[in-house]
């Protein structure tokens, strides 16, 4: 370390070798005095700066917390605000599940599973942690912050409820729809009843429905080209490029839209198709709680707004619409959940065919 006097203060300078280039670099700090105490302080500060510079170029010394910070900095610049905030919550939670100080190159399948098990969370929650953690670590590998992630193949999902039970929970039978609507109608909340019917008959995501303006709905088509982000209270681009689509309005859906327009005229609303009590975009949380309360009361189980979208798919499947046509209507080219529902519905129809044949007298 050497000292360079300036007009104001003293510059303490040190050299180090950049491991990425092999070249010598200078690093410095400026202090107001040059005595034994400031020289000792300068040495400490310079050492910290050099260690930070070396750590930035050496993945083997990168901590899990540092990897999370780099990942979120990338996300903040390259993904939608709603996606960034969701991932930020998960990543910061992961720092409490794993040790933030552990070196990322020291992670192993055994360690990760042990830490997840210590949380005491349900298997479904641990599987969600696994999903987010794998995305984070794969990003780190692609950006050369991690040298090896082969151990991720060992981290298989935790066992959950049977596939059939999970699929059944994701959509409603026709009789369940009737029971749910009847329960809702007793609350005299026309907005939520109309929204429930609209989601079941259109297959739109609730964010897509909340973003619709009256101009987005023609006589026979709904133009889906945006979504409402309830966390940030903004209308933004849809989930994926496939989400931009025109949804055909069948007669049942047209009848619901007429009811919605009638409700809007009565409340002197001229912009948003579906609005809350204060005339703004509908509240996702308020509707979710309303749906939760009435589904538990009418069906004995909790239904989410997204389950109404799956219900739409199941109704189309039961009426002979192809899986490809449904995927296009829902706004994606491939859906594992839709395929699971498809297989389950087909199995139900086969059982009905067997019952019909069992009691059939041909001669």
Secondary structure as a PSIPRED ss2 file (coil, helix, strand):
# PSIPRED VFORMAT (PSIPRED V4.0)

   1 X C   1.000  0.000  0.000
   2 X E   0.000  0.000  1.000
   3 X E   0.000  0.000  1.000
   4 X E   0.000  0.000  1.000
   5 X E   0.000  0.000  1.000
   6 X C   1.000  0.000  0.000
   7 X C   1.000  0.000  0.000
   8 X C   1.000  0.000  0.000
   9 X C   1.000  0.000  0.000
  10 X E   0.000  0.000  1.000
  11 X E   0.000  0.000  1.000
  12 X E   0.000  0.000  1.000
  13 X E   0.000  0.000  1.000
  14 X E   0.000  0.000  1.000
  15 X E   0.000  0.000  1.000
  16 X E   0.000  0.000  1.000
  17 X E   0.000  0.000  1.000
  18 X C   1.000  0.000  0.000
  19 X C   1.000  0.000  0.000
  20 X C   1.000  0.000  0.000
  21 X C   1.000  0.000  0.000
  22 X C   1.000  0.000  0.000
  23 X C   1.000  0.000  0.000
  24 X E   0.000  0.000  1.000
  25 X E   0.000  0.000  1.000
  26 X E   0.000  0.000  1.000
  27 X E   0.000  0.000  1.000
  28 X E   0.000  0.000  1.000
  29 X E   0.000  0.000  1.000
  30 X E   0.000  0.000  1.000
  31 X E   0.000  0.000  1.000
  32 X C   1.000  0.000  0.000
  33 X C   1.000  0.000  0.000
  34 X C   1.000  0.000  0.000
  35 X C   1.000  0.000  0.000
  36 X H   0.000  1.000  0.000
  37 X H   0.000  1.000  0.000
  38 X H   0.000  1.000  0.000
  39 X H   0.000  1.000  0.000
  40 X H   0.000  1.000  0.000
  41 X H   0.000  1.000  0.000
  42 X H   0.000  1.000  0.000
  43 X H   0.000  1.000  0.000
  44 X H   0.000  1.000  0.000
  45 X H   0.000  1.000  0.000
  46 X H   0.000  1.000  0.000
  47 X H   0.000  1.000  0.000
  48 X H   0.000  1.000  0.000
  49 X H   0.000  1.000  0.000
  50 X H   0.000  1.000  0.000
  51 X H   0.000  1.000  0.000
  52 X H   0.000  1.000  0.000
  53 X H   0.000  1.000  0.000
  54 X H   0.000  1.000  0.000
  55 X H   0.000  1.000  0.000
  56 X H   0.000  1.000  0.000
  57 X H   0.000  1.000  0.000
  58 X C   1.000  0.000  0.000
  59 X H   0.000  1.000  0.000
  60 X H   0.000  1.000  0.000
  61 X H   0.000  1.000  0.000
  62 X C   1.000  0.000  0.000
  63 X E   0.000  0.000  1.000
  64 X H   0.000  1.000  0.000
  65 X H   0.000  1.000  0.000
  66 X H   0.000  1.000  0.000
  67 X H   0.000  1.000  0.000
  68 X H   0.000  1.000  0.000
  69 X H   0.000  1.000  0.000
  70 X H   0.000  1.000  0.000
  71 X H   0.000  1.000  0.000
  72 X H   0.000  1.000  0.000
  73 X H   0.000  1.000  0.000
  74 X H   0.000  1.000  0.000
  75 X H   0.000  1.000  0.000
  76 X H   0.000  1.000  0.000
  77 X H   0.000  1.000  0.000
  78 X H   0.000  1.000  0.000
  79 X C   1.000  0.000  0.000
  80 X C   1.000  0.000  0.000
  81 X H   0.000  1.000  0.000
  82 X H   0.000  1.000  0.000
  83 X H   0.000  1.000  0.000
  84 X H   0.000  1.000  0.000
  85 X H   0.000  1.000  0.000
  86 X H   0.000  1.000  0.000
  87 X H   0.000  1.000  0.000
  88 X H   0.000  1.000  0.000
  89 X H   0.000  1.000  0.000
  90 X H   0.000  1.000  0.000
  91 X H   0.000  1.000  0.000
  92 X H   0.000  1.000  0.000
  93 X H   0.000  1.000  0.000
  94 X H   0.000  1.000  0.000
  95 X H   0.000  1.000  0.000
  96 X H   0.000  1.000  0.000
  97 X H   0.000  1.000  0.000
  98 X C   1.000  0.000  0.000
  99 X C   1.000  0.000  0.000
 100 X C   1.000  0.000  0.000
 101 X C   1.000  0.000  0.000
 102 X C   1.000  0.000  0.000
 103 X E   0.000  0.000  1.000
 104 X H   0.000  1.000  0.000
 105 X H   0.000  1.000  0.000
 106 X H   0.000  1.000  0.000
 107 X C   1.000  0.000  0.000
 108 X C   1.000  0.000  0.000
 109 X H   0.000  1.000  0.000
 110 X H   0.000  1.000  0.000
 111 X H   0.000  1.000  0.000
 112 X H   0.000  1.000  0.000
 113 X H   0.000  1.000  0.000
 114 X H   0.000  1.000  0.000
 115 X H   0.000  1.000  0.000
 116 X H   0.000  1.000  0.000
 117 X H   0.000  1.000  0.000
 118 X H   0.000  1.000  0.000
 119 X C   1.000  0.000  0.000
 120 X C   1.000  0.000  0.000
 121 X C   1.000  0.000  0.000
 122 X C   1.000  0.000  0.000
 123 X H   0.000  1.000  0.000
 124 X H   0.000  1.000  0.000
 125 X H   0.000  1.000  0.000
 126 X H   0.000  1.000  0.000
 127 X H   0.000  1.000  0.000
 128 X H   0.000  1.000  0.000
 129 X H   0.000  1.000  0.000
 130 X H   0.000  1.000  0.000
 131 X H   0.000  1.000  0.000
 132 X H   0.000  1.000  0.000
 133 X H   0.000  1.000  0.000
 134 X H   0.000  1.000  0.000
 135 X H   0.000  1.000  0.000
 136 X H   0.000  1.000  0.000
 137 X H   0.000  1.000  0.000
 138 X H   0.000  1.000  0.000
 139 X H   0.000  1.000  0.000
 140 X H   0.000  1.000  0.000
 141 X H   0.000  1.000  0.000
 142 X H   0.000  1.000  0.000
 143 X C   1.000  0.000  0.000
 144 X C   1.000  0.000  0.000
 145 X C   1.000  0.000  0.000
 146 X C   1.000  0.000  0.000
 147 X C   1.000  0.000  0.000
 148 X C   1.000  0.000  0.000
 149 X C   1.000  0.000  0.000
 150 X H   0.000  1.000  0.000
 151 X H   0.000  1.000  0.000
 152 X H   0.000  1.000  0.000
 153 X H   0.000  1.000  0.000
 154 X H   0.000  1.000  0.000
 155 X C   1.000  0.000  0.000
 156 X C   1.000  0.000  0.000
 157 X C   1.000  0.000  0.000
 158 X C   1.000  0.000  0.000
 159 X C   1.000  0.000  0.000
 160 X C   1.000  0.000  0.000
 161 X C   1.000  0.000  0.000
 162 X C   1.000  0.000  0.000
 163 X H   0.000  1.000  0.000
 164 X H   0.000  1.000  0.000
 165 X H   0.000  1.000  0.000
 166 X H   0.000  1.000  0.000
 167 X H   0.000  1.000  0.000
 168 X H   0.000  1.000  0.000
 169 X C   1.000  0.000  0.000
 170 X C   1.000  0.000  0.000
 171 X C   1.000  0.000  0.000
 172 X C   1.000  0.000  0.000
 173 X C   1.000  0.000  0.000
 174 X H   0.000  1.000  0.000
 175 X H   0.000  1.000  0.000
 176 X H   0.000  1.000  0.000
 177 X H   0.000  1.000  0.000
 178 X H   0.000  1.000  0.000
 179 X H   0.000  1.000  0.000
 180 X H   0.000  1.000  0.000
 181 X H   0.000  1.000  0.000
 182 X H   0.000  1.000  0.000
 183 X H   0.000  1.000  0.000
 184 X H   0.000  1.000  0.000
 185 X H   0.000  1.000  0.000
 186 X C   1.000  0.000  0.000
 187 X C   1.000  0.000  0.000
 188 X C   1.000  0.000  0.000
 189 X C   1.000  0.000  0.000
 190 X H   0.000  1.000  0.000
 191 X H   0.000  1.000  0.000
 192 X H   0.000  1.000  0.000
 193 X H   0.000  1.000  0.000
 194 X H   0.000  1.000  0.000
 195 X H   0.000  1.000  0.000
 196 X H   0.000  1.000  0.000
 197 X H   0.000  1.000  0.000
 198 X H   0.000  1.000  0.000
 199 X H   0.000  1.000  0.000
 200 X H   0.000  1.000  0.000
 201 X H   0.000  1.000  0.000
 202 X H   0.000  1.000  0.000
 203 X C   1.000  0.000  0.000
 204 X C   1.000  0.000  0.000
 205 X C   1.000  0.000  0.000
 206 X H   0.000  1.000  0.000
 207 X H   0.000  1.000  0.000
 208 X H   0.000  1.000  0.000
 209 X H   0.000  1.000  0.000
 210 X H   0.000  1.000  0.000
 211 X H   0.000  1.000  0.000
 212 X C   1.000  0.000  0.000
 213 X E   0.000  0.000  1.000
 214 X H   0.000  1.000  0.000
 215 X H   0.000  1.000  0.000
 216 X H   0.000  1.000  0.000
 217 X E   0.000  0.000  1.000
 218 X C   1.000  0.000  0.000
 219 X C   1.000  0.000  0.000
 220 X C   1.000  0.000  0.000
 221 X E   0.000  0.000  1.000
 222 X E   0.000  0.000  1.000
 223 X E   0.000  0.000  1.000
 224 X E   0.000  0.000  1.000
 225 X C   1.000  0.000  0.000
 226 X C   1.000  0.000  0.000
 227 X E   0.000  0.000  1.000
 228 X E   0.000  0.000  1.000
 229 X E   0.000  0.000  1.000
 230 X C   1.000  0.000  0.000
 231 X C   1.000  0.000  0.000
 232 X C   1.000  0.000  0.000
 233 X C   1.000  0.000  0.000
 234 X E   0.000  0.000  1.000
 235 X E   0.000  0.000  1.000
 236 X E   0.000  0.000  1.000
 237 X C   1.000  0.000  0.000
 238 X C   1.000  0.000  0.000
 239 X C   1.000  0.000  0.000
 240 X C   1.000  0.000  0.000
 241 X H   0.000  1.000  0.000
 242 X H   0.000  1.000  0.000
 243 X H   0.000  1.000  0.000
 244 X C   1.000  0.000  0.000
 245 X E   0.000  0.000  1.000
 246 X E   0.000  0.000  1.000
 247 X E   0.000  0.000  1.000
 248 X E   0.000  0.000  1.000
 249 X C   1.000  0.000  0.000
 250 X C   1.000  0.000  0.000
 251 X H   0.000  1.000  0.000
 252 X H   0.000  1.000  0.000
 253 X H   0.000  1.000  0.000
 254 X H   0.000  1.000  0.000
 255 X H   0.000  1.000  0.000
 256 X H   0.000  1.000  0.000
 257 X H   0.000  1.000  0.000
 258 X H   0.000  1.000  0.000
 259 X H   0.000  1.000  0.000
 260 X H   0.000  1.000  0.000
 261 X H   0.000  1.000  0.000
 262 X H   0.000  1.000  0.000
 263 X H   0.000  1.000  0.000
 264 X H   0.000  1.000  0.000
 265 X H   0.000  1.000  0.000
 266 X H   0.000  1.000  0.000
 267 X C   1.000  0.000  0.000
 268 X C   1.000  0.000  0.000
 269 X C   1.000  0.000  0.000
 270 X C   1.000  0.000  0.000
 271 X C   1.000  0.000  0.000
 272 X E   0.000  0.000  1.000
 273 X C   1.000  0.000  0.000
 274 X C   1.000  0.000  0.000
 275 X E   0.000  0.000  1.000
 276 X C   1.000  0.000  0.000
 277 X C   1.000  0.000  0.000
 278 X C   1.000  0.000  0.000
 279 X C   1.000  0.000  0.000
 280 X C   1.000  0.000  0.000
 281 X E   0.000  0.000  1.000
 282 X C   1.000  0.000  0.000
 283 X C   1.000  0.000  0.000
 284 X H   0.000  1.000  0.000
 285 X H   0.000  1.000  0.000
 286 X H   0.000  1.000  0.000
 287 X H   0.000  1.000  0.000
 288 X H   0.000  1.000  0.000
 289 X H   0.000  1.000  0.000
 290 X H   0.000  1.000  0.000
 291 X H   0.000  1.000  0.000
 292 X H   0.000  1.000  0.000
 293 X H   0.000  1.000  0.000
 294 X H   0.000  1.000  0.000
 295 X H   0.000  1.000  0.000
 296 X H   0.000  1.000  0.000
 297 X H   0.000  1.000  0.000
 298 X H   0.000  1.000  0.000
 299 X H   0.000  1.000  0.000
 300 X C   1.000  0.000  0.000
 301 X C   1.000  0.000  0.000
 302 X C   1.000  0.000  0.000
 303 X C   1.000  0.000  0.000
 304 X C   1.000  0.000  0.000
 305 X H   0.000  1.000  0.000
 306 X H   0.000  1.000  0.000
 307 X H   0.000  1.000  0.000
 308 X H   0.000  1.000  0.000
 309 X H   0.000  1.000  0.000
 310 X H   0.000  1.000  0.000
 311 X H   0.000  1.000  0.000
 312 X H   0.000  1.000  0.000
 313 X H   0.000  1.000  0.000
 314 X H   0.000  1.000  0.000
 315 X H   0.000  1.000  0.000
 316 X H   0.000  1.000  0.000
 317 X H   0.000  1.000  0.000
 318 X H   0.000  1.000  0.000
 319 X C   1.000  0.000  0.000
 320 X C   1.000  0.000  0.000
 321 X C   1.000  0.000  0.000
 322 X C   1.000  0.000  0.000
 323 X H   0.000  1.000  0.000
 324 X H   0.000  1.000  0.000
 325 X H   0.000  1.000  0.000
 326 X H   0.000  1.000  0.000
 327 X H   0.000  1.000  0.000
 328 X H   0.000  1.000  0.000
 329 X H   0.000  1.000  0.000
 330 X H   0.000  1.000  0.000
 331 X C   1.000  0.000  0.000
 332 X C   1.000  0.000  0.000
 333 X C   1.000  0.000  0.000
 334 X C   1.000  0.000  0.000
 335 X C   1.000  0.000  0.000
 336 X H   0.000  1.000  0.000
 337 X H   0.000  1.000  0.000
 338 X H   0.000  1.000  0.000
 339 X H   0.000  1.000  0.000
 340 X H   0.000  1.000  0.000
 341 X H   0.000  1.000  0.000
 342 X H   0.000  1.000  0.000
 343 X H   0.000  1.000  0.000
 344 X H   0.000  1.000  0.000
 345 X H   0.000  1.000  0.000
 346 X H   0.000  1.000  0.000
 347 X H   0.000  1.000  0.000
 348 X H   0.000  1.000  0.000
 349 X H   0.000  1.000  0.000
 350 X H   0.000  1.000  0.000
 351 X H   0.000  1.000  0.000
 352 X H   0.000  1.000  0.000
 353 X H   0.000  1.000  0.000
 354 X H   0.000  1.000  0.000
 355 X H   0.000  1.000  0.000
 356 X H   0.000  1.000  0.000
 357 X H   0.000  1.000  0.000
 358 X H   0.000  1.000  0.000
 359 X C   1.000  0.000  0.000
 360 X C   1.000  0.000  0.000
 361 X C   1.000  0.000  0.000
 362 X C   1.000  0.000  0.000
 363 X C   1.000  0.000  0.000
